[in-house]
């Protein structure tokens, strides 16, 4: 994968643009359009993500086991993306080897994390799971700093607001936790952060549909292997369960595609902060479809989260960051 020129990397400018890659000759209007497109995709992704926990509850209620739900919703998502690319834009399949293998690697990491995520939810409450999972914002911030990317004080403040809002939304969510389940969720959050940070670098050289395709393929390979090692009786899953799993697969595929379209334009930390909106989407759907109720405390948490999301309009362009891939590649060449 060729190293990007300095001009192709995200640059700050005097306008409200987050991480838009200003190529040579871009006008302020073009940069604003990139920001607006990124914001659209980044806000669309949590709408899909927020439906997945609700559909998972429906699948579990029909008797579907955790591993089957994780495996087949991911396989369905990968098959959907492959079908769409094969029909609409087949040339995307033949991408560069670095982009392909890097995306597969990121997908494998997230695939392992997804198994830990759903296994964790089988041991701890969903509220505690949401509270622990939000730590991926911290991991992303640390990883980006290690990569040489500076993080604005506004971003740090918004991260703090997001963590506080999830704590309020889950009403603390602590109680007497199962520490094994908590540890699983911490690991899952870390793998999601690694995937987002890796995808930000890969997306400099590859289109978002390509990255989404191969990351989802990597995830599918991991969960399919896990299911083959520990197979379950699929006859126990009802038609309603398969319908829920299929819809989960569609939502997963669309959420990953829109997620990476957003990351390509805004950067991983900004998209991660906007993706927290999925918690509110899940709560609203739970109220509408499952008859759950939102307390005044949770409403306050939702308002705090909304403030964190709306503050995105005051973010500025992402500064240049150290390209560690280029450094590693040159080190390999010198030591051959």
Secondary structure, DSSP 8 states (H G I E B T S, - for coil): -----GGGS----SSS-SS----TT--HHHHHHHHHHHHHHHHHHHHHHHHHHHHHHHHHHTT--HHHHHHHHHHHHHHHHHHHHHHH-GGGGS--HHHHHHHHHHHHHHHHHHHHHHHHHTTS-HHHHHHHHTTHHHHHHHHHHHTT----HHHHHHHHHHHHHHHHHTTT--SS--HHHHHHHHHHHHHHHHHHHHHHHHTTTS-HHHHHHHHHHHHHHHHHHHHHHT---GGGS-HHHHHHHHHHHHHHHHHHHHHHHHHHHH-HHHHHHHHTHHHHHHHHHHHHHH-----HHHHHHHHHHHHHHHGGGG---------HHHHHHHHHHHT-
